[in-house]
Amino acid sequence: MTDAISPLPTDVGALQALLQAAWAERDAERAAKVEAIEQNENLRHLLARLQRGEFGRSSEKLDPDQLGLALEDIETALAKADAEAEKADPALAETNTRKRRARGLTPKDAEEIHNTLLPEDCACPHCRAEMAVIGEDVSRRIDIVPLKVRVIFTHRPILACRACKEAVVQAPAPKHIVPGGLPTEAFVARVLASKYAMHLPLYRLAQMLGARGLAIDRSTLAQWVGFAAAEIWLIYSRLQRIILAAPKIFVDETIAPVLDPGRGKTRRDYFWSVARDDRPWGGTEPPAVFYAYTPGRGAKHGQEVLRSYGGIVQCDAYAAYQTMATKAAHTNAPIALAYCMAHFRRRFYDLAKTGAAPIAEEALRRIAQLYKIESDINGSSPDQRRDARQVKSRPICEELKTWLEHRLLEVSGKGKVAESIRYGLSHWEGLTRFLDDGRIEIDNNTAERTIRPICLGRKNHLFAGSPDGAENWAAIASLVETCKLNGVDPEAYFTDVLTKLVGGWPPEQLDDLMPWAWAKARAALN
């Protein structure tokens, strides 16, 4: 059925007026379409620029933690424009619908619900006979069920013997993570994941629970976190020992604001990130990271974190690391420092982005050649990486050093360019240590990536309430981020591990509770 077409006027003047009106309407629609396309292209261009900064300062782009709101706004604007375009163009709507059907993956353990929609009348409209199914269209959507609160009652019947009346037995009361408290281990795991994996402050979580009719204040949630920290402390300590047994580690540090009640303000204490990640050279040990809280940033605090570590420390050129290496040189556990090329590169990047800086631009071009080689050999064995670096990277490094020395003679000794060049030349041995060892990375970006969640949590939590609170933060965050590195859901991990620990897990089997071992055991059961 089609709508009836209104009869056209017979008057020539009226026909011309109608035609001109139709042309004007067509031109307006074309102009609006062109404007919408241009607007969308501008938005997509801006979105692409922001997304190129997704990996943060490690590549001298933009910090993704500060881009979240901007990206959300732009993506929302694009979606709105697409929706309006689809309403105006059914063909476009159908095309985009087909594309969206391929987006997203359904979790393996997701509950499946099948709904069948039949016409109101299933009889043949002509002969009224019963119609048969000859095919079907199936659409898939993902749904989320709101937070469900359950109350679990544990009944322990008391049994007595009717014959002798002397025996009375009862199952022992199970141990709970909060003795005498209400939360299950799964509930506490949800609190840990919300605070340390999703960076949700406890007062906001309390508000969310309150909206579901569960009146639990922030202080109670904090108490539960403390009980959980006490349970996982042995795992945290064991994780530290495992990482510090590695022949090469990544180290970085960041500010940890801690409340100082006596002064009514916060102190600038520090979190140290110590990571192991051998994946770039095909190592078999799983990636892991631990955080440590210290009341300062000096060498003595770094020595407390690394203890008697001996091996390769990939880090930036902060003077405390050199002091630590110098002291360790006189022990049975010497430290070899491998400095971060990204830090050196960043100095020239900052110069180049402020305006015309030919020396900085040339330095960036030469360093980019080194990174191109690293990209090509990533995942190769240590020997293959070392051989490739000796053949390809070493000549570039030697030429770069000579070029820097010559440029230093040409520029003002008090300028930023000279300062950047001197930084590189004075740390040249550590910057180029990667050339002779295929296990060493060209930069310390691994540590910077592991420290970023702490920075994000710091933005949301603002500060730790006490040194003990900072230590608990470090311990729980260590397991959360190690879970993420190994593709483990922190909430599922804490639910199972807390249950086992409360139930009396043997201390000599702590290695089985490490996130990578837990994931392997869980996979074997499925």
C-alpha positions as CSV (number, residue, x, y, z in Angstrom):
1,M,0.0,0.0,0.0
2,T,1.3,3.4,-0.9
3,D,0.0,6.8,0.1
4,A,-2.2,8.5,-2.5
5,I,-0.3,11.2,-4.5
6,S,-1.9,14.6,-4.4
7,P,-3.0,15.8,-7.8
8,L,-0.6,18.3,-9.4
9,P,-2.0,21.7,-10.2
10,T,-2.7,22.3,-13.9
11,D,-1.6,26.0,-13.7
12,V,1.9,26.5,-15.0
13,G,2.7,29.2,-12.5
14,A,1.6,26.9,-9.6
15,L,3.7,24.0,-11.0
16,Q,6.8,26.3,-11.2
17,A,6.2,27.4,-7.6
18,L,5.8,23.8,-6.4
19,L,9.0,22.8,-8.3
20,Q,11.0,25.6,-6.8
21,A,9.8,24.8,-3.3
22,A,10.8,21.1,-3.9
23,W,14.2,22.2,-5.1
24,A,14.7,24.5,-2.1
25,E,13.7,21.7,0.3
26,R,16.1,19.3,-1.5
27,D,19.0,21.9,-1.3
28,A,18.3,22.5,2.4
29,E,18.4,18.7,3.1
30,R,21.7,18.4,1.1
31,A,23.2,21.3,3.0
32,A,22.1,19.9,6.3
33,K,23.6,16.5,5.3
34,V,26.9,18.0,4.3
35,E,27.0,20.0,7.5
36,A,26.3,16.9,9.6
37,I,29.0,14.9,7.7
38,E,31.5,17.7,8.3
39,Q,30.6,18.0,12.0
40,N,31.0,14.2,12.4
41,E,34.3,14.2,10.6
42,N,35.5,17.0,12.9
43,L,34.4,15.1,15.9
44,R,36.0,11.9,14.7
45,H,39.2,13.7,13.9
46,L,39.3,15.1,17.5
47,L,38.5,11.7,18.9
48,A,41.3,10.1,16.9
49,R,43.7,12.7,18.2
50,L,42.7,12.1,21.8
51,Q,42.8,8.3,21.3
52,R,46.4,8.6,20.0
53,G,47.2,9.8,23.5
54,E,45.6,6.7,25.1
55,F,48.9,5.3,26.3
56,G,49.8,8.3,28.3
57,R,53.0,10.1,29.0
58,S,55.1,7.0,28.3
59,S,54.9,8.0,24.6
60,E,54.8,11.8,25.3
61,K,51.1,11.9,24.4
62,L,48.3,12.8,26.7
63,D,47.4,11.2,30.1
64,P,44.3,9.0,29.4
65,D,43.2,9.4,33.0
66,Q,42.7,13.1,32.3
67,L,41.0,12.4,28.9
68,G,38.2,10.2,30.1
69,L,35.6,13.0,30.3
70,A,36.6,14.5,27.0
71,L,36.5,11.2,25.3
72,E,33.1,10.4,26.8
73,D,31.7,13.7,25.7
74,I,32.9,13.4,22.1
75,E,31.8,9.8,21.8
76,T,28.4,10.7,23.1
77,A,28.2,13.5,20.6
78,L,29.1,11.2,17.8
79,A,26.6,8.6,18.9
80,K,23.9,11.3,19.0
81,A,24.8,12.4,15.5
82,D,24.8,8.9,14.2
83,A,21.4,8.2,15.8
84,E,19.9,11.3,14.2
85,A,21.4,10.3,10.8
86,E,20.0,6.8,11.1
87,K,16.5,8.1,11.9
88,A,16.7,10.2,8.7
89,D,18.2,7.4,6.5
90,P,16.7,3.9,7.0
91,A,19.4,2.3,4.8
92,L,22.1,3.7,6.9
93,A,20.3,2.5,10.0
94,E,20.2,-1.1,8.6
95,T,23.9,-0.9,7.7
96,N,25.0,0.3,11.1
97,T,22.8,-2.3,12.8
98,R,24.6,-5.1,11.0
99,K,27.9,-3.7,12.2
100,R,26.8,-3.4,15.8
101,R,25.7,-7.1,15.8
102,A,29.4,-8.0,15.7
103,R,30.4,-5.7,18.6
104,G,31.2,-7.2,22.0
105,L,31.6,-10.7,23.2
106,T,29.3,-12.5,25.6
107,P,31.0,-13.8,28.8
108,K,31.4,-17.6,28.9
109,D,29.4,-17.9,32.0
110,A,26.6,-15.5,31.0
111,E,23.0,-16.8,31.5
112,E,21.2,-17.1,28.2
113,I,17.5,-16.1,27.9
114,H,15.7,-16.9,24.7
115,N,12.5,-15.0,23.8
116,T,10.4,-16.0,20.8
117,L,8.1,-13.4,19.3
118,L,5.3,-14.7,17.1
119,P,2.8,-12.7,15.1
120,E,-0.5,-12.0,16.8
121,D,-2.2,-14.2,14.1
122,C,-0.3,-17.3,13.0
123,A,-3.0,-18.4,10.5
124,C,-2.6,-17.9,6.8
125,P,-4.3,-14.6,5.9
126,H,-5.7,-16.2,2.7
127,C,-6.9,-19.7,3.6
128,R,-6.6,-19.5,7.4
129,A,-4.5,-22.7,7.5
130,E,-1.8,-23.2,10.2
131,M,1.5,-21.7,9.0
132,A,4.9,-23.5,9.4
133,V,8.2,-22.0,10.5
134,I,10.6,-21.7,7.5
135,G,13.3,-19.7,9.1
136,E,14.0,-17.1,11.7
137,D,16.0,-13.9,12.5
138,V,17.9,-13.9,15.8
139,S,19.2,-10.8,17.5
140,R,21.5,-10.7,20.5
141,R,21.7,-8.1,23.2
142,I,23.6,-8.1,26.5
143,D,21.6,-7.3,29.7
144,I,22.8,-6.5,33.2
145,V,20.9,-7.5,36.3
146,P,21.0,-4.9,39.0
147,L,23.0,-5.6,42.2
148,K,21.2,-8.4,44.1
149,V,21.4,-8.5,47.9
150,R,21.0,-11.9,49.5
151,V,20.8,-12.9,53.1
152,I,22.4,-16.3,53.8
153,F,21.3,-18.2,56.9
154,T,23.5,-21.0,58.1
155,H,21.7,-23.5,60.3
156,R,23.7,-25.8,62.6
157,P,21.3,-28.4,64.1
158,I,22.2,-29.7,67.5
159,L,22.0,-33.5,67.6
160,A,21.5,-35.7,70.6
161,C,21.2,-39.4,71.1
162,R,17.7,-40.5,72.2
163,A,19.0,-43.9,73.5
164,C,21.8,-42.9,75.9
165,K,21.2,-39.2,76.2
166,E,24.9,-38.6,76.7
167,A,26.1,-37.6,73.2
168,V,25.4,-34.2,71.8
169,V,27.0,-33.1,68.5
170,Q,26.9,-30.1,66.3
171,A,28.9,-29.0,63.2
172,P,31.6,-26.4,64.1
173,A,30.7,-22.9,63.2
174,P,32.5,-21.8,60.0
175,K,35.1,-19.1,60.2
176,H,34.2,-15.8,58.7
177,I,36.5,-13.0,57.4
178,V,34.8,-10.6,59.8
179,P,34.2,-12.6,63.0
180,G,30.6,-11.9,64.1
181,G,30.1,-9.6,61.1
182,L,27.6,-9.8,58.4
183,P,29.5,-9.8,55.1
184,T,30.4,-12.9,53.2
185,E,33.9,-13.2,51.6
186,A,32.3,-12.5,48.2
187,F,30.8,-9.2,49.6
188,V,34.2,-8.2,51.0
189,A,35.8,-9.1,47.6
190,R,33.3,-6.8,45.9
191,V,34.3,-3.9,48.2
192,L,38.0,-4.6,47.5
193,A,37.5,-4.7,43.7
194,S,35.4,-1.5,43.8
195,K,37.9,0.5,45.8
196,Y,41.2,-0.8,44.4
197,A,40.4,-2.1,40.9
198,M,37.7,0.4,39.9
199,H,39.0,3.3,42.2
200,L,35.6,3.9,43.8
201,P,35.9,5.7,47.1
202,L,34.2,3.8,50.0
203,Y,31.8,6.6,50.7
204,R,30.5,6.4,47.1
205,L,30.1,2.7,47.4
206,A,28.2,3.2,50.6
207,Q,25.8,5.5,48.7
208,M,25.3,2.9,46.0
209,L,24.5,0.2,48.5
210,G,22.2,2.6,50.3
211,A,20.3,3.1,47.0
212,R,19.7,-0.7,47.1
213,G,18.3,-0.5,50.6
214,L,21.5,-1.7,52.3
215,A,22.5,0.8,55.0
216,I,26.2,0.3,55.5
217,D,28.3,3.3,56.3
218,R,31.8,4.0,55.1
219,S,33.5,3.2,58.3
220,T,32.1,-0.3,58.3
221,L,33.3,-0.9,54.8
222,A,36.7,0.4,55.8
223,Q,36.7,-2.1,58.7
224,W,36.0,-4.9,56.2
225,V,38.9,-3.8,54.0
226,G,41.2,-3.9,57.1
227,F,40.2,-7.5,57.9
228,A,40.8,-8.5,54.2
229,A,44.3,-6.8,54.3
230,A,45.2,-8.8,57.4
231,E,44.2,-12.0,55.6
232,I,46.1,-11.4,52.3
233,W,49.2,-10.0,54.0
234,L,51.1,-13.3,53.8
235,I,50.4,-13.5,50.1
236,Y,51.6,-9.9,49.6
237,S,54.8,-10.7,51.5
238,R,55.4,-13.8,49.4
239,L,54.7,-11.9,46.2
240,Q,57.4,-9.4,47.2
241,R,59.9,-12.2,47.7
242,I,59.1,-13.8,44.3
243,I,59.5,-10.6,42.4
244,L,62.8,-9.7,44.2
245,A,64.2,-13.1,43.2
246,A,64.0,-12.1,39.5
247,P,67.2,-11.3,37.7
248,K,65.7,-8.0,36.3
249,I,63.0,-5.7,37.7
250,F,61.4,-2.4,36.9
251,V,61.2,0.2,39.6
252,D,59.4,3.6,39.8
253,E,58.0,5.7,42.6
254,T,55.1,8.2,43.0
255,I,53.7,10.5,45.7
256,A,51.5,8.9,48.4
257,P,49.7,11.7,50.3
258,V,49.1,10.5,53.8
259,L,47.0,12.5,56.3
260,D,49.1,14.1,59.1
261,P,46.5,14.9,61.8
262,G,48.9,16.9,63.9
263,R,49.4,19.4,61.2
264,G,45.9,19.2,59.7
265,K,47.3,18.5,56.2
266,T,48.9,15.6,54.2
267,R,52.5,14.5,54.0
268,R,54.3,13.7,50.8
269,D,55.1,10.1,51.4
270,Y,55.8,7.6,48.5
271,F,54.6,4.4,46.9
272,W,57.3,2.4,45.1
273,S,56.3,0.1,42.2
274,V,58.5,-3.0,41.7
275,A,57.5,-5.1,38.7
276,R,58.6,-8.2,36.8
277,D,57.6,-8.6,33.2
278,D,59.6,-10.9,30.9
279,R,57.1,-11.2,28.1
280,P,58.9,-8.9,25.7
281,W,61.8,-11.4,25.4
282,G,59.7,-14.6,25.7
283,G,60.4,-15.3,29.4
284,T,58.3,-18.0,31.0
285,E,57.8,-16.3,34.4
286,P,54.4,-14.6,34.7
287,P,54.2,-10.8,35.0
288,A,53.7,-9.4,38.5
289,V,54.0,-6.2,40.5
290,F,54.1,-5.2,44.1
291,Y,53.8,-1.7,45.7
292,A,55.6,-0.6,48.9
293,Y,54.8,2.4,51.0
294,T,57.6,4.4,52.5
295,P,57.6,7.8,54.4
296,G,60.2,9.2,52.0
297,R,61.9,8.9,48.6
298,G,65.6,8.8,49.5
299,A,68.0,6.0,48.9
300,K,67.5,4.5,52.3
301,H,63.8,4.1,51.7
302,G,64.6,2.5,48.3
303,Q,67.0,0.1,50.0
304,E,64.2,-0.9,52.4
305,V,62.0,-1.7,49.4
306,L,64.6,-3.7,47.4
307,R,66.2,-5.1,50.5
308,S,69.3,-7.1,49.4
309,Y,68.3,-7.3,45.8
310,G,71.0,-8.0,43.3
311,G,70.5,-7.8,39.6
312,I,69.3,-5.4,36.9
313,V,67.2,-2.5,37.9
314,Q,65.4,-0.7,35.1
315,C,64.5,2.8,36.3
316,D,64.8,6.5,35.6
317,A,67.9,8.5,36.5
318,Y,66.8,9.6,39.9
319,A,69.9,10.0,42.0
320,A,68.7,7.7,44.8
321,Y,69.0,4.7,42.4
322,Q,72.7,5.5,41.7
323,T,73.3,5.8,45.5
324,M,71.7,2.4,46.0
325,A,73.8,0.8,43.2
326,T,77.0,2.3,44.6
327,K,76.3,0.8,48.0
328,A,75.3,-2.5,46.6
329,A,78.5,-2.7,44.6
330,H,80.4,-3.6,47.8
331,T,78.1,-6.5,48.6
332,N,77.4,-9.9,47.2
333,A,74.3,-8.6,45.4
334,P,75.4,-5.8,43.1
335,I,72.9,-3.7,41.1
336,A,73.3,-2.8,37.5
337,L,71.2,0.2,36.5
338,A,69.4,0.4,33.1
339,Y,68.1,3.9,32.5
340,C,65.0,4.9,30.6
341,M,65.3,6.1,27.0
342,A,61.8,7.5,27.2
343,H,62.8,9.9,29.9
344,F,65.7,11.1,27.8
345,R,63.4,11.4,24.7
346,R,60.8,13.3,26.7
347,R,63.1,16.2,27.3
348,F,63.5,16.7,23.5
349,Y,59.8,16.2,23.0
350,D,59.0,19.0,25.5
351,L,61.4,21.3,23.6
352,A,60.0,20.4,20.2
353,K,56.4,21.0,21.1
354,T,57.0,24.6,22.2
355,G,58.1,25.7,18.8
356,A,60.9,25.5,16.2
357,A,63.7,23.3,17.7
358,P,65.7,21.7,15.0
359,I,68.1,20.0,17.4
360,A,65.3,18.5,19.5
361,E,63.5,17.4,16.3
362,E,66.6,15.7,15.0
363,A,67.2,14.0,18.3
364,L,63.6,12.7,18.3
365,R,64.1,11.3,14.8
366,R,67.2,9.4,15.7
367,I,65.7,8.0,18.9
368,A,62.6,7.0,16.9
369,Q,64.9,4.7,14.8
370,L,65.8,2.8,18.0
371,Y,62.2,2.3,18.9
372,K,61.4,1.0,15.5
373,I,64.0,-1.7,15.9
374,E,62.6,-2.5,19.3
375,S,59.2,-2.9,17.9
376,D,60.5,-5.3,15.2
377,I,62.3,-7.6,17.7
378,N,59.7,-7.5,20.5
379,G,58.9,-11.1,21.6
380,S,62.2,-12.6,20.3
381,S,64.6,-14.4,22.5
382,P,67.3,-12.5,24.5
383,D,70.0,-13.7,22.2
384,Q,68.1,-12.6,19.1
385,R,67.4,-9.2,20.6
386,R,71.0,-8.7,21.6
387,D,72.3,-9.7,18.2
388,A,69.8,-7.4,16.4
389,R,70.7,-4.5,18.7
390,Q,74.4,-5.0,18.1
391,V,74.0,-4.9,14.4
392,K,71.3,-2.2,14.0
393,S,71.0,-0.2,17.2
394,R,74.6,0.2,18.4
395,P,75.7,2.2,15.3
396,I,72.7,4.5,15.8
397,C,73.6,5.0,19.4
398,E,77.2,5.7,18.6
399,E,76.3,8.2,16.0
400,L,73.7,9.8,18.3
401,K,76.3,10.3,21.1
402,T,78.8,11.9,18.7
403,W,76.1,14.1,17.3
404,L,75.0,15.2,20.8
405,E,78.6,16.0,21.8
406,H,79.0,18.3,18.7
407,R,75.7,20.0,19.3
408,L,76.6,20.7,22.9
409,L,79.5,22.8,21.6
410,E,77.2,24.9,19.4
411,V,74.4,25.8,21.9
412,S,74.3,28.0,25.0
413,G,75.5,26.1,28.0
414,K,72.6,27.6,30.1
415,G,69.8,26.7,27.7
416,K,67.3,23.8,27.9
417,V,68.8,22.1,24.9
418,A,72.3,21.9,26.5
419,E,70.7,20.7,29.8
420,S,68.9,17.9,27.9
421,I,72.0,16.9,26.0
422,R,74.1,16.8,29.2
423,Y,71.4,14.6,30.9
424,G,71.9,12.0,28.2
425,L,75.6,12.1,28.0
426,S,76.0,11.9,31.8
427,H,73.8,8.8,31.9
428,W,74.9,7.3,28.6
429,E,76.1,3.9,30.0
430,G,72.8,3.2,31.7
431,L,70.8,4.5,28.7
432,T,72.6,2.1,26.4
433,R,72.9,-0.9,28.7
434,F,70.1,-2.5,26.7
435,L,72.4,-3.0,23.8
436,D,74.4,-5.8,25.5
437,D,71.6,-7.7,27.2
438,G,68.5,-8.9,25.4
439,R,66.5,-9.1,28.7
440,I,66.7,-5.3,29.2
441,E,64.1,-3.0,27.7
442,I,64.9,0.3,26.1
443,D,62.8,2.2,28.6
444,N,61.1,1.9,31.9
445,N,57.6,2.2,30.6
446,T,56.6,-1.1,32.2
447,A,57.1,0.5,35.6
448,E,55.3,3.6,34.5
449,R,52.3,1.6,33.4
450,T,52.1,-0.2,36.8
451,I,52.4,3.0,38.7
452,R,49.5,4.6,36.8
453,P,46.7,2.8,38.7
454,I,48.1,4.1,42.0
455,C,48.0,7.7,40.5
456,L,44.4,7.1,39.4
457,G,43.5,5.8,42.8
458,R,45.2,8.8,44.4
459,K,43.0,11.2,42.3
460,N,39.9,9.5,43.6
461,H,40.9,8.6,47.1
462,L,42.8,11.9,47.6
463,F,45.0,10.6,50.4
464,A,45.6,7.7,52.8
465,G,44.2,8.2,56.3
466,S,47.4,6.9,58.0
467,P,50.6,5.0,57.3
468,D,48.9,1.8,58.1
469,G,46.2,2.7,55.6
470,A,48.8,3.4,53.0
471,E,50.4,0.0,53.6
472,N,47.1,-1.8,53.3
473,W,46.5,0.2,50.0
474,A,49.9,-1.0,48.7
475,A,49.2,-4.7,49.7
476,I,45.7,-4.9,48.2
477,A,46.7,-2.9,45.1
478,S,49.6,-5.3,44.5
479,L,47.3,-8.3,44.2
480,V,44.7,-6.3,42.1
481,E,47.2,-5.2,39.5
482,T,49.0,-8.6,39.4
483,C,45.6,-10.1,38.7
484,K,45.1,-7.6,35.8
485,L,48.5,-8.4,34.4
486,N,47.5,-12.1,34.3
487,G,44.0,-11.6,32.9
488,V,42.4,-12.5,36.3
489,D,39.2,-10.9,37.5
490,P,40.2,-9.4,40.9
491,E,36.7,-9.8,42.4
492,A,36.6,-13.5,41.6
493,Y,40.1,-14.0,42.8
494,F,39.5,-12.3,46.2
495,T,36.2,-14.2,46.7
496,D,38.0,-17.5,46.3
497,V,41.3,-16.7,48.0
498,L,39.7,-15.0,51.1
499,T,37.4,-18.0,51.5
500,K,40.5,-20.3,51.5
501,L,42.5,-18.2,53.8
502,V,39.8,-17.9,56.3
503,G,39.3,-21.6,56.1
504,G,42.9,-22.2,57.2
505,W,44.9,-22.4,54.0
506,P,48.4,-23.9,54.7
507,P,51.1,-21.2,54.7
508,E,53.5,-23.5,52.8
509,Q,51.1,-23.5,49.9
510,L,50.9,-19.7,49.4
511,D,52.4,-20.0,45.9
512,D,49.2,-21.8,44.8
513,L,47.3,-18.6,45.6
514,M,49.4,-16.3,43.5
515,P,47.1,-14.8,40.8
516,W,48.9,-16.6,37.9
517,A,48.8,-20.0,39.7
518,W,45.2,-19.4,40.7
519,A,44.2,-18.7,37.1
520,K,45.9,-21.9,35.9
521,A,44.2,-24.0,38.5
522,R,40.8,-22.4,37.7
523,A,41.3,-23.0,34.0
524,A,42.1,-26.7,34.7
525,L,38.7,-27.0,36.4
526,N,36.7,-25.6,33.4
